[in-house]
């Protein structure tokens, strides 16, 4: 909290909300053997595969906003659990492509349903997942995420030409 403000700063509230939601998702997904970070990876991969893409670890890292090294670590643990396959890209031997296994698709579909139910409950103060206030809140969060931390770098919108990635809309919190 800032000495100059009468209450918590927006940054503090975003941090607290992110932590609250991460813990809620971790707890909800524990019976499926997934953490929130693993869920973010498999749900994103699920959406990308449904769109016909077989992303590299780097592409998935860029998509999720996670560090490439962390995605690599998560991918190895998900591979060991039988949920994803990692294969060298025949066009680029340095790149590793990811895909969900059949078991991975089954677990991911169940996890998406669990998270959608959780989001409905968490967003109830705004009217629920499909409410106008939730759409406005999502737009505000997207605007904040579009701001580059590097003043010389283009925003996410300028880099991708979009503000939301349709491959995972509704899949990740």
Backbone as CSV, one residue per row, in Angstrom:
resi,resn,N_x,N_y,N_z,CA_x,CA_y,CA_z,C_x,C_y,C_z
1,UNK,0.841,-1.181,0.000,0.000,0.000,0.000,0.878,1.233,0.000
2,UNK,0.413,2.268,-0.631,1.154,3.507,-0.751,0.802,4.437,0.403
3,UNK,1.780,5.204,0.879,1.525,6.167,1.950,0.609,7.285,1.475
4,UNK,0.638,7.553,0.155,-0.137,8.648,-0.391,-1.582,8.299,-0.688
5,UNK,-1.957,7.037,-0.627,-3.339,6.675,-0.962,-4.075,6.228,0.299
6,UNK,-5.383,6.478,0.346,-6.152,6.098,1.531,-6.403,4.598,1.635
7,UNK,-6.199,3.865,0.571,-6.446,2.426,0.584,-5.425,1.710,-0.266
8,UNK,-5.682,0.461,-0.559,-4.732,-0.319,-1.362,-4.604,0.248,-2.780
9,UNK,-3.429,0.124,-3.332,-3.195,0.582,-4.700,-3.776,-0.433,-5.687
10,UNK,-4.036,-0.006,-6.923,-4.518,-0.969,-7.924,-3.554,-2.142,-8.113
11,UNK,-2.257,-1.870,-8.098,-1.277,-2.945,-8.250,-1.378,-3.976,-7.139
12,UNK,-1.546,-3.502,-5.911,-1.688,-4.411,-4.776,-2.950,-5.254,-4.924
13,UNK,-4.052,-4.626,-5.345,-5.312,-5.362,-5.509,-5.217,-6.393,-6.626
14,UNK,-4.572,-6.048,-7.740,-4.387,-7.009,-8.836,-3.547,-8.188,-8.347
15,UNK,-2.492,-7.895,-7.612,-1.632,-8.952,-7.066,-2.426,-9.864,-6.135
16,UNK,-3.209,-9.265,-5.226,-4.015,-10.054,-4.286,-5.047,-10.902,-5.027
17,UNK,-5.704,-10.308,-6.026,-6.702,-11.044,-6.800,-6.063,-12.198,-7.566
18,UNK,-4.911,-11.940,-8.176,-4.212,-13.001,-8.910,-3.853,-14.145,-7.976
19,UNK,-3.366,-13.833,-6.793,-3.018,-14.876,-5.831,-4.252,-15.630,-5.346
20,UNK,-5.335,-14.902,-5.079,-6.572,-15.544,-4.631,-7.082,-16.511,-5.693
21,UNK,-7.093,-16.086,-6.942,-7.589,-16.930,-8.018,-6.661,-18.107,-8.270
22,UNK,-5.346,-17.892,-8.172,-4.401,-18.994,-8.375,-4.625,-20.068,-7.323
23,UNK,-4.766,-19.659,-6.076,-4.998,-20.619,-4.994,-6.323,-21.354,-5.211
24,UNK,-7.367,-20.623,-5.609,-8.674,-21.254,-5.844,-8.581,-22.277,-6.973
25,UNK,-7.883,-21.927,-8.056,-7.739,-22.857,-9.183,-6.884,-24.057,-8.766
26,UNK,-5.791,-23.816,-8.044,-4.961,-24.929,-7.545,-5.802,-25.917,-6.739
27,UNK,-6.607,-25.404,-5.836,-7.443,-26.274,-4.995,-8.482,-27.025,-5.819
28,UNK,-9.108,-26.334,-6.759,-10.153,-26.964,-7.567,-9.589,-28.048,-8.483
29,UNK,-8.356,-27.855,-8.954,-7.758,-28.804,-9.896,-6.942,-29.909,-9.232
30,UNK,-6.700,-29.794,-7.939,-5.892,-30.800,-7.236,-6.408,-32.223,-7.450
31,UNK,-7.725,-32.458,-7.421,-8.199,-33.829,-7.655,-7.848,-34.373,-9.045
32,UNK,-7.601,-33.481,-10.000,-7.219,-33.917,-11.352,-5.707,-34.019,-11.499
33,UNK,-4.975,-33.702,-10.433,-3.516,-33.794,-10.472,-2.843,-32.643,-11.204
34,UNK,-3.538,-31.508,-11.323,-2.976,-30.352,-12.014,-2.825,-29.168,-11.084
35,UNK,-1.815,-28.350,-11.355,-1.674,-27.056,-10.704,-2.232,-25.994,-11.641
36,UNK,-2.379,-24.799,-11.134,-2.865,-23.702,-11.974,-1.934,-23.470,-13.163
37,UNK,-0.634,-23.489,-12.933,0.336,-23.281,-14.021,0.220,-24.390,-15.061
38,UNK,0.114,-25.640,-14.613,-0.043,-26.745,-15.561,-1.346,-26.617,-16.325
39,UNK,-2.394,-26.215,-15.636,-3.674,-26.003,-16.293,-3.564,-24.930,-17.377
40,UNK,-2.906,-23.836,-17.061,-2.746,-22.761,-18.048,-2.065,-23.290,-19.303
41,UNK,-1.114,-24.174,-19.108,-0.390,-24.745,-20.242,-1.281,-25.702,-21.043
42,UNK,-1.934,-26.655,-20.375,-2.731,-27.633,-21.121,-3.987,-27.017,-21.711
43,UNK,-4.615,-26.069,-21.020,-5.811,-25.420,-21.560,-5.447,-24.579,-22.783
44,UNK,-4.325,-23.884,-22.727,-3.873,-23.113,-23.882,-3.526,-24.049,-25.038
45,UNK,-2.820,-25.121,-24.729,-2.459,-26.103,-25.752,-3.723,-26.712,-26.375
46,UNK,-4.715,-26.999,-25.550,-5.991,-27.537,-26.032,-6.626,-26.576,-27.032
47,UNK,-6.701,-25.312,-26.672,-7.286,-24.323,-27.571,-6.501,-24.163,-28.855
48,UNK,-5.188,-24.185,-28.757,-4.346,-24.040,-29.942,-4.491,-25.258,-30.861
49,UNK,-4.542,-26.452,-30.269,-4.718,-27.660,-31.078,-6.077,-27.662,-31.760
50,UNK,-7.106,-27.211,-31.067,-8.442,-27.136,-31.674,-8.455,-26.176,-32.854
51,UNK,-7.568,-25.183,-32.816,-7.460,-24.216,-33.915,-6.518,-24.722,-35.010
52,UNK,-5.999,-25.959,-34.855,-5.156,-26.560,-35.879,-3.675,-26.283,-35.726
53,UNK,-3.283,-25.766,-34.600,-1.876,-25.427,-34.379,-1.195,-26.492,-33.517
54,UNK,0.051,-26.765,-33.813,0.877,-27.613,-32.951,2.046,-26.728,-32.520
55,UNK,1.869,-26.033,-31.396,2.829,-25.003,-31.023,4.147,-25.558,-30.483
56,UNK,5.162,-24.742,-30.623,6.438,-25.039,-29.981,6.342,-24.581,-28.525
57,UNK,7.291,-25.026,-27.730,7.342,-24.572,-26.340,7.472,-23.054,-26.304
58,UNK,8.263,-22.480,-27.197,8.459,-21.026,-27.255,7.139,-20.325,-27.554
59,UNK,6.388,-20.842,-28.528,5.103,-20.237,-28.889,4.137,-20.306,-27.714
60,UNK,4.135,-21.431,-27.006,3.265,-21.586,-25.843,3.700,-20.641,-24.719
61,UNK,4.993,-20.461,-24.558,5.494,-19.518,-23.554,5.030,-18.100,-23.884
62,UNK,5.150,-17.719,-25.134,4.706,-16.390,-25.552,3.203,-16.227,-25.336
63,UNK,2.463,-17.262,-25.665,1.002,-17.222,-25.546,0.548,-17.091,-24.091
64,UNK,1.174,-17.834,-23.193,0.755,-17.843,-21.790,1.377,-16.729,-20.967
65,UNK,2.457,-16.141,-21.474,3.155,-15.115,-20.703,4.115,-15.701,-19.674
66,UNK,4.338,-17.007,-19.754,5.279,-17.662,-18.838,6.677,-17.640,-19.447
67,UNK,7.668,-17.738,-18.598,9.047,-17.823,-19.059,9.249,-19.145,-19.803
68,UNK,10.040,-19.110,-20.864,10.273,-20.302,-21.688,10.856,-21.447,-20.854
69,UNK,11.752,-21.142,-19.950,12.354,-22.177,-19.108,11.298,-22.837,-18.208
70,UNK,10.373,-22.047,-17.708,9.306,-22.579,-16.869,8.367,-23.459,-17.696
71,UNK,8.049,-23.034,-18.911,7.203,-23.850,-19.800,7.891,-25.177,-20.083
72,UNK,9.194,-25.145,-20.311,9.942,-26.369,-20.558,9.851,-27.316,-19.359
73,UNK,10.001,-26.770,-18.167,9.914,-27.578,-16.943,8.509,-28.164,-16.792
74,UNK,7.484,-27.331,-16.993,6.102,-27.813,-16.904,5.830,-28.879,-17.953
75,UNK,6.324,-28.659,-19.176,6.105,-29.614,-20.266,6.728,-30.967,-19.932
76,UNK,7.905,-30.959,-19.357,8.538,-32.232,-18.976,7.720,-32.953,-17.914
77,UNK,7.197,-32.219,-16.935,6.395,-32.872,-15.891,5.067,-33.378,-16.459
78,UNK,4.470,-32.627,-17.366,3.220,-33.069,-17.995,3.451,-34.256,-18.921
79,UNK,4.620,-34.303,-19.556,4.982,-35.455,-20.386,5.154,-36.693,-19.505
80,UNK,5.824,-36.531,-18.375,6.023,-37.656,-17.449,4.690,-38.178,-16.916
81,UNK,3.699,-37.281,-16.803,2.374,-37.680,-16.325,1.518,-38.267,-17.445
82,UNK,2.043,-38.277,-18.676,1.313,-38.851,-19.802,0.268,-37.936,-20.414
83,UNK,0.352,-36.630,-20.107,-0.664,-35.700,-20.602,-0.280,-34.992,-21.893
84,UNK,1.019,-34.848,-22.141,1.444,-34.216,-23.391,2.591,-35.007,-24.003
85,UNK,2.810,-34.756,-25.282,3.968,-35.311,-26.000,4.836,-34.150,-26.438
86,UNK,6.122,-34.353,-26.336,7.095,-33.358,-26.789,7.893,-34.007,-27.916
87,UNK,7.968,-33.322,-29.050,8.724,-33.843,-30.193,9.518,-32.720,-30.831
88,UNK,10.687,-33.076,-31.352,11.485,-32.098,-32.096,10.736,-31.673,-33.345
89,UNK,10.794,-30.392,-33.645,10.181,-29.861,-34.857,11.056,-30.253,-36.036
90,UNK,10.515,-30.973,-37.024,11.342,-31.404,-38.162,11.906,-30.222,-38.975
91,UNK,11.233,-29.069,-38.888,11.709,-27.887,-39.617,12.763,-27.104,-38.850
92,UNK,12.810,-27.282,-37.522,13.761,-26.562,-36.678,14.168,-27.477,-35.529
93,UNK,15.324,-28.127,-35.631,15.724,-29.100,-34.608,15.923,-28.493,-33.213
94,UNK,16.003,-27.178,-33.123,16.124,-26.542,-31.799,14.784,-26.426,-31.104
95,UNK,13.702,-26.458,-31.883,12.363,-26.256,-31.337,11.726,-27.582,-30.934
96,UNK,10.932,-27.529,-29.870,10.186,-28.690,-29.389,8.705,-28.372,-29.530
97,UNK,8.001,-29.222,-30.277,6.565,-29.057,-30.452,5.821,-29.849,-29.377
98,UNK,4.686,-29.317,-28.979,3.887,-29.944,-27.934,2.516,-30.326,-28.466
99,UNK,1.993,-31.427,-27.949,0.621,-31.825,-28.255,0.074,-32.613,-27.068
100,UNK,-1.231,-32.534,-26.890,-1.888,-33.296,-25.835,-2.039,-34.745,-26.269
101,UNK,-1.855,-35.646,-25.334,-2.160,-37.050,-25.572,-3.677,-37.223,-25.438
102,UNK,-4.174,-38.400,-25.738,-5.609,-38.654,-25.553,-5.983,-38.446,-24.087
103,UNK,-5.179,-38.985,-23.179,-5.431,-38.780,-21.745,-5.363,-37.290,-21.409
104,UNK,-4.413,-36.583,-22.001,-4.279,-35.147,-21.773,-5.514,-34.382,-22.221
105,UNK,-6.087,-34.764,-23.358,-7.315,-34.109,-23.830,-8.469,-34.368,-22.860
106,UNK,-8.570,-35.595,-22.377,-9.643,-35.944,-21.443,-9.508,-35.153,-20.145
107,UNK,-8.314,-35.146,-19.569,-8.078,-34.417,-18.316,-8.295,-32.921,-18.528
108,UNK,-7.833,-32.407,-19.655,-7.962,-30.974,-19.922,-9.426,-30.575,-20.069
109,UNK,-10.217,-31.373,-20.761,-11.648,-31.049,-20.886,-12.317,-31.028,-19.517
110,UNK,-11.973,-31.977,-18.662,-12.529,-31.997,-17.303,-12.060,-30.777,-16.524
111,UNK,-10.787,-30.432,-16.665,-10.229,-29.281,-15.949,-10.878,-27.975,-16.413
112,UNK,-11.104,-27.843,-17.702,-11.761,-26.634,-18.224,-13.152,-26.492,-17.616
113,UNK,-13.884,-27.591,-17.513,-15.223,-27.541,-16.911,-15.146,-27.120,-15.442
114,UNK,-14.173,-27.655,-14.712,-13.990,-27.299,-13.303,-13.682,-25.809,-13.176
115,UNK,-12.775,-25.314,-14.007,-12.382,-23.907,-13.926,-13.524,-22.995,-14.357
116,UNK,-14.307,-23.401,-15.353,-15.451,-22.590,-15.766,-16.456,-22.463,-14.615
117,UNK,-16.724,-23.549,-13.901,-17.616,-23.495,-12.742,-17.047,-22.576,-11.664
118,UNK,-15.747,-22.696,-11.423,-15.090,-21.851,-10.427,-15.170,-20.382,-10.829
119,UNK,-14.898,-20.087,-12.090,-14.965,-18.698,-12.551,-16.367,-18.132,-12.406
120,UNK,-17.371,-18.945,-12.673,-18.753,-18.479,-12.502,-18.973,-18.026,-11.066
121,UNK,-18.480,-18.821,-10.116,-18.630,-18.456,-8.697,-17.802,-17.230,-8.344
122,UNK,-16.550,-17.187,-8.812,-15.672,-16.059,-8.474,-16.158,-14.753,-9.092
123,UNK,-16.823,-14.850,-10.230,-17.299,-13.644,-10.916,-18.739,-13.285,-10.567
124,UNK,-19.338,-14.009,-9.653,-20.724,-13.738,-9.259,-20.922,-12.292,-8.784
125,UNK,-19.984,-11.694,-8.060,-20.180,-10.287,-7.665,-20.317,-9.328,-8.855
126,UNK,-19.853,-9.740,-10.016,-19.984,-8.917,-11.222,-21.166,-9.354,-12.085
127,UNK,-21.887,-10.363,-11.626,-23.031,-10.857,-12.379,-22.789,-12.188,-13.059
128,UNK,-21.613,-12.759,-12.858,-21.306,-14.059,-13.448,-20.450,-13.946,-14.685
129,UNK,-20.112,-15.090,-15.227,-19.166,-15.198,-16.336,-19.617,-14.463,-17.597
130,UNK,-20.913,-14.440,-17.876,-21.415,-13.843,-19.116,-22.000,-12.446,-18.931
131,UNK,-21.802,-11.850,-17.773,-22.406,-10.546,-17.484,-21.658,-9.398,-18.168
132,UNK,-22.372,-8.328,-18.409,-21.780,-7.130,-19.016,-20.645,-6.579,-18.143
133,UNK,-20.828,-6.562,-16.824,-19.756,-6.068,-15.936,-18.503,-6.927,-16.067
134,UNK,-18.672,-8.234,-16.236,-17.526,-9.121,-16.417,-16.832,-8.822,-17.740
135,UNK,-17.605,-8.593,-18.797,-17.010,-8.228,-20.092,-16.239,-6.922,-19.983
136,UNK,-16.792,-5.943,-19.267,-16.103,-4.659,-19.087,-14.825,-4.851,-18.261
137,UNK,-14.908,-5.659,-17.216,-13.743,-5.963,-16.375,-12.659,-6.646,-17.206
138,UNK,-13.059,-7.589,-18.040,-12.123,-8.288,-18.919,-11.456,-7.310,-19.877
139,UNK,-12.218,-6.386,-20.419,-11.656,-5.375,-21.323,-10.642,-4.496,-20.599
140,UNK,-10.932,-4.128,-19.365,-9.996,-3.306,-18.582,-8.702,-4.078,-18.289
141,UNK,-8.843,-5.348,-17.917,-7.651,-6.162,-17.658,-6.831,-6.332,-18.932
142,UNK,-7.502,-6.545,-20.055,-6.815,-6.690,-21.339,-6.042,-5.418,-21.674
143,UNK,-6.650,-4.269,-21.424,-5.963,-2.993,-21.675,-4.702,-2.880,-20.831
144,UNK,-4.776,-3.314,-19.586,-3.594,-3.271,-18.723,-2.525,-4.250,-19.188
145,UNK,-2.943,-5.437,-19.632,-1.982,-6.427,-20.115,-1.330,-6.007,-21.427
146,UNK,-2.015,-5.168,-22.194,-1.472,-4.698,-23.465,-0.343,-3.684,-23.287
147,UNK,-0.215,-3.110,-22.105,0.827,-2.112,-21.865,2.176,-2.823,-21.736
148,UNK,3.129,-2.398,-22.557,4.461,-2.987,-22.521,5.223,-2.502,-21.292
149,UNK,5.981,-3.401,-20.694,6.834,-3.006,-19.572,8.105,-2.324,-20.052
150,UNK,8.452,-2.546,-21.308,9.618,-1.934,-21.929,9.124,-0.748,-22.759
151,UNK,9.478,0.486,-22.380,8.947,1.653,-23.094,9.282,1.667,-24.583
152,UNK,10.339,0.989,-24.994,10.709,0.998,-26.406,10.078,-0.157,-27.186
153,UNK,9.444,-1.102,-26.477,8.850,-2.273,-27.134,7.397,-1.984,-27.499
154,UNK,6.913,-2.593,-28.591,5.499,-2.421,-28.948,4.605,-3.157,-27.958
155,UNK,3.362,-2.719,-27.854,2.408,-3.382,-26.972,2.051,-4.750,-27.545
156,UNK,1.396,-5.568,-26.737,0.949,-6.878,-27.192,0.042,-6.713,-28.399
157,UNK,-0.840,-5.722,-28.364,-1.763,-5.476,-29.472,-0.981,-5.175,-30.748
158,UNK,0.063,-4.370,-30.662,0.863,-4.047,-31.838,1.629,-5.265,-32.344
159,UNK,2.083,-6.127,-31.427,2.851,-7.310,-31.821,1.976,-8.346,-32.510
160,UNK,0.754,-8.557,-31.996,-0.090,-9.634,-32.498,-1.224,-9.157,-33.383
161,UNK,-1.543,-7.886,-33.301,-2.660,-7.357,-34.067,-4.006,-7.671,-33.442
162,UNK,-3.999,-8.202,-32.201,-5.246,-8.536,-31.519,-5.172,-8.108,-30.073
163,UNK,-6.324,-8.132,-29.417,-6.361,-7.843,-27.984,-6.673,-9.085,-27.170
164,UNK,-7.303,-10.066,-27.788,-7.560,-11.340,-27.106,-7.231,-12.471,-28.046
165,UNK,-6.796,-13.560,-27.461,-6.474,-14.731,-28.261,-7.684,-15.645,-28.253
166,UNK,-8.316,-15.779,-29.392,-9.555,-16.537,-29.471,-9.364,-18.027,-29.223
167,UNK,-8.138,-18.505,-29.270,-7.929,-19.952,-29.096,-8.194,-20.396,-27.672
168,UNK,-8.144,-19.501,-26.692,-8.368,-19.937,-25.322,-9.397,-19.090,-24.603
169,UNK,-10.188,-18.308,-25.311,-11.202,-17.514,-24.637,-12.049,-18.410,-23.777
170,UNK,-12.140,-18.057,-22.515,-12.951,-18.818,-21.580,-12.255,-20.033,-21.009
171,UNK,-11.093,-20.389,-21.526,-10.451,-21.612,-21.042,-9.541,-21.334,-19.848
172,UNK,-8.885,-20.191,-19.830,-7.957,-19.916,-18.741,-8.428,-18.718,-17.945
173,UNK,-8.241,-18.767,-16.642,-8.665,-17.659,-15.808,-7.746,-16.467,-15.939
